[in-house]
Amino acid sequence: MFNKKDNLYWTLIILLVIVFSVSNITLKIAKAVSQPENPHRRRILVIAPHPDDEILSCAKVISEALNNGEKIKVLLMTNGDIPQFPTSKNPYKGFITNTGVHDVNENGYIDNVDYCYQRQEETIKADIKLGLDAKDIIFLGYPGGNLWRLYNFGYNGISFDIGHPFDTAFALNPGTGFVSPYKNAYHSLTNSNNPTVHSRSYIINDLKDIFRNFKPTDIYAPIEFDDNSNHKSTTIFIRVALQELKDSKEEFAFNVRLHRYLIHFSGNNISYPDPNNPKLGLRNDKNCEAVKWEDTKIGMAPNGSIQLDSDFKKLKHEIIDYYSTQYPRKKILQPPCNRNTEVLWMHQYVKDREEWWDLPLEIDTDFPIFEKLSLKDKTLFFLKKLFH
């Protein structure tokens, strides 16, 4: 039996243990709260020319970053506009029915804007499935199919005329006439009194603003040798924006790593991706043999990658099917090879790993960059497009 003295003794001991434990827990919580962000932890920005490119190229990159607690955002340059959008009045009316496009903005009819809002919905659903928060998805809202024109004609107010459904006619831009129709375009959201004008300077300034605010350590974007002009010009815009930030002595810009992925690629009798290759390889359509990257205009194989296990490959297949507007299960024939001749085009990008090229910021490219043309060629190029 304990006497009163013993009881008092043990009561004090227990109280001391409780106080010490609480103090220790409080100290750990305080340390955790005040712990500065790990300066070596990456801040990733995946930049896609169109909705779906981020999934085809970087689904695992996005998922892995989120699992590691890294900051990550997805930026869409365009909404994948169709230059001549099919309507019920033309031969392509089946497009609307087959892809499920509906009157998203509820204005009484279906047009290119509805199609693009639906593409946004598809990519939001896909990115959220990977664990990304919708607030970390940025839509710039610039015109699909015309990024390269805006890059090369951002001089002296020259721009194409949005009043003519994305045709190739060019006109003097009065400054306010050619603007994005999308209400969630980044520039319009962050500058309430300033519409998103279709011009080179607006794109570059939007990118600089996003880079400056987010301070990415790593950017994933298309390689300049991609066949699609929007893909090529996306990374040219990124390069210019980063260089201007460096010229302004923005310290973070000097440390950004640019990882270049590939979506579209072709050559003499070349198919990409090779359906017989577990990696994102090339195939010779005449003999079905693999083609070496060293024998292409890129000149080297991808030197960066991330592995996909079987569970994630199943997830990526599932997410790709969210993109109904892109006919993800459309069968593509790859003759004259006699094996695996029929593939589902978007599902070709589900491989054993996602790959990219880690290269210097500035690389030579076959993209016709206006400022690198001679004065004679600049004049001819300008006149040809102006009077198209």
N, C-alpha and C positions, 0 to 999 in steps of 0.2 A: 504493500500500500504506500502511495506517495503522500507525504505530508504537505502542508501549505507551502513550505519553503521550496520543496521540490517542484510543486506545481508552478510556482512563480518562475522558477529557473527555466523549466521547459517551455513555459509560455513565452518568455523573453527570447529563447533560442528560436522558436518557431516564427515569432514576429520578425526577428533579424533575418531569417532565411527568406521570408516573404518579401521584406523590404529590399533585400539584395537582389532577389529574382526579378522583382518588378523594375528595379533600377536598371538591371542588366538588359531586360527586354526593351525598356524605354530608350536606353542608350543605343541599342542595335537598330531600333526603328528610326531614331534620330539620325544615325549614321546613314541608314538606307535612304532616308528622305533627302539628306543634304549631300549625298554622294554625287559628285559631278558626273555628267554623261561621259562614257568611255570615249576619249578622243580618237581611239583607233577603230571604233565601231563604224561600219560603213553607213552612208546615207545614199540610197540607191534611187536613181530616176530612170525608169524604163520609158523610152520615147518611141511611140509607134506612129507611122504615117497614117494608118487607118485602124478602126476598131477591128480587132482579131489578130493583128500583127504581134501584139504583146503576148498573146497566148501561144501562138504558133512558135514564137522564138524564145520566150522567157517565162513560161508558166512555172517551171521548177525554180527558176531564179527568184521569182516573186514569192513563192511558197517557202523556200528555204530562208529568205531574208526575214519573213514574218516569224518563222519558227525560231530564228536566232535573235529575235527582238530588235532587229535593225529597222531603221526608218526607211520607208520605201513609198514612192509615189509612181503613178502611171500617167503619162501625158500623151494625149492624142492630138496630132497635128491637124488632121482633117476628120470629117465624119464619113468619108468614103463616098462623096457625092458622085452621082452618075451624070456624065456630061449631057446626055440626052435622055432624060428620065422617061420611061415608058408609061403611058397613061391609057385609059380605056378607049381613047380615040385613035390609037395606033396599033400596029400588028403585034406589039409586045404586051398586050393587056394581060396575057397569062402570067406574066412575071409577078404581078401584084397578088394574084390568087396563089401561085405556087410558093411564094416566099412569105405569105402572111402579112404583108405590109398593110397597115391600117391608118386611119386618120388620127395620128398621135396627137397633133395639136388642136384637134377638134374644130377645124375651120370649114368643114363641109366638103372637102375634097382631098384626094391623095396626090401628093407630089413628091419631089425630091427631098423636101424638108422633112416630110413624114418618114420617108425611107431612112434618112440620116438619123432622125431621133430614134427610130427603131434600132438602128445599128448601135447607137449609144446604149439603149436598153440592154441589148445583147451583151455588150462588153462589160457593162456594170454588173449584170448577173454573173458573168463568167469570173470577173475579178473578185467579186464578193465570195464566190464559191471557193476561191483560193485563200480567203481570209482577209482580203484587203477591205478597208473601210471605204465607203462610197465617197467620203470627203477627200480621199487621197487620189481620186481620179480627176484629171484636169482635161477639159476639152477646149482646144484653142479655136476650133470652128472655122479654120481657113478652107478654101475650096479644093476639094479633091480633084486630082488630075491637072492642077494648075500651079502647084508649088514652084516648079522649075521656072514657069513663066514669070511668076511674081519675083523670084530671085533675080532673074536676068533682066527684068524690066522695072526694077525699083528705082529707076533713074529719072529725074526731071518730071516726076509725077505721072509716069507712064504706067498704065495698068490695063487689064482686060476688062471688058464691059460686062458686068454681071447681069445687066438688063437683057442680054441675049444668052439664054440658058447655057452658059459655060462654053460658048463657041470660041474660036481662036481669034476673033476680031479684037483689035486693041484700040484704045481711045485715050485721049487726055483725061486724066482723073481730076475732077474738080475738087477732090478732097473728101467728099461726103457721099458720093453717089454709089460706090461699090462696096457694100458692107455685108458682113455676115448676117444671115437671117436667123441665126440660132441664139436664143435668149440666154443660154448657159455658156456662151463663148467667154473664155477667161477675161479677155480685155474688157468686154462689156460689164462683166460682173465686178471687176475691180476698179473700173472707171465709169461710174454710172452715167455720166454725161458725155461719154465718148464712145461712139460705136466702133465695132471691130472692122476697120477699113482693110480691104484686100490690098495690101502693099508690103513690099519687102521690109521696110523700116518697122512696120507694126509687128511683123513676125519676129524680127530680131529683138526688138525691145521687149516683147512679151517673154521671149526665152530668157533674156538677161534678167528680167524682173523675177521670174520663177527661180532661176539659178541663184540669184542674189539672196532671195528669201529662204530657199531650202538648203543652199550650200551643199550640193551633192558631192560625194567623194567618187562615185561611180555612175557613169551614164551608159545605158545600153541603147544602141541605135543601129539602123541599117548600115551595111557597108556600102561605100560609094560605087561598088561594082555591081550592085543589084540592078536587074534589068528595068525595074519600075522607076520612072522618072521622079515620082513622089518620094520614093525611098532614097534615091540618090540625093535629091535636093534637101531632104530632111536633115541629113548629116552635114551637108554644106552649110545650112543655116546654123546648126549647132556649133560648127567650127568658128564661124564668124562671130557668133554671140560670145563664145568663150574667149576669143582673141580680143574682142573689144573690152571684156571684163579685165583681161590681163593688162591691156593698155591703160586701164583706169586704176591699176595697182590693186585689184581685188585679190587678196592673198589666196583665198580658197581656189580660185580659178586655175592657179598654177599647179594644183595637186589633183585635179580631176582626171580620173582614168576613163578613157572612152573605149568601150567594148562593142565591136561591130558584129552584128548578126546578119544572116542572109535568108531571104525569103524566095526571091525570084532570080533564076539564073539559067542561061541557055548558051548554046554555042553550036558548032558544027556537029549535028547528030548527037547532042548531049541532052540528057534528061536529068533534072534535079527536083526533088531528092530521088536518089536511086532506091526503088522499092525493095531491092534485094540486099541493101546494105543496112545494117543495124545502126550505122551512124549517118549523118547528113552528107552522104557522098554523092558522086556524080557517076553517070552511066553512059556508055556509048551505045546508042540505039541500034547500031548496025550489028554489033557482035555481043551485046549485053555485058561487056566487060567493064570493070571499074575504070574511071578516068582519074588520073592524079591531079590534085589541085595545082601542083607545080607546073602543069602543062596548060593552065588556063591564064586568063588575064589577071587573076588575083595573085598568082605566082607562089602561093604557099598554102598549106593546110591550116585549118583553124588551130589556134594555140591556146584556147581556153574552153573549158567545158564543165558541165555539172551532170552527174549521173541521175538517171530515172529508174526507180525500182518498178516492179510489176504493178504494185498498187497505184503508184502515181501515174503510170501510163494509162491505166484504166480510167483514172480521174480525168486525165487530159483528154482522152477520147470522149468522155461524157461532156466535158465543158465545150469542146469544139462543136458538138451538136447543138449548143445554144444558139449558134450563129445561123439561124434558118435563112436569113437573107442571102447568105453566101453559098447555098446549096452544099453544105459540108459533106454530104454523102454522094455527091455527083461522081459517077464513075468515069474515069479517064483512061482511055486506051493508050498504051505506050508501044506501038508497033515499031519495028517488026520483031521484037524479042518474043520468044515463044513461051516465056514463063513470067508469071506475075504481070501479065499485060493489062490487067484491069485493076485500078486502084481507086480508093476514095480520096479525092484530091486534098482536102484539108487534113485528113487523117494520116497522110504521108509524113507529116511533120512530127508524129509521135515515134520517137526513136529511143535508143538506149541512153542517149544523153542529148542535152542541148549544147550547142557549140557556138563559138564566136572567135573573132580575131582581136587580139590585143596589139594595137599598132600605135605609132605616134599620132598626135593630133592631126598634123598636116601630112597627107599622102597624095601622090599624083593620081589623077582619076581621068577617065574618058568622058566625064560629064562636061558639056560645053559651058564652062563658067564665063560669063560675059566679060569680067574684068581682065581675064587672061587672053582675050582675043586682041588681034592687032587693031589699029584704028580703022583700017580699011574694012576688016571683017565686022567690026562693031557697027560701022555705018551701014553696011549691006544688011546685016542681021536686023538692025533696027528698022530700016526701011521696008524690008521684006515683011516683017510682022505688023508694022504699022499700017501698011496698005494691003494686008491680006484680004 
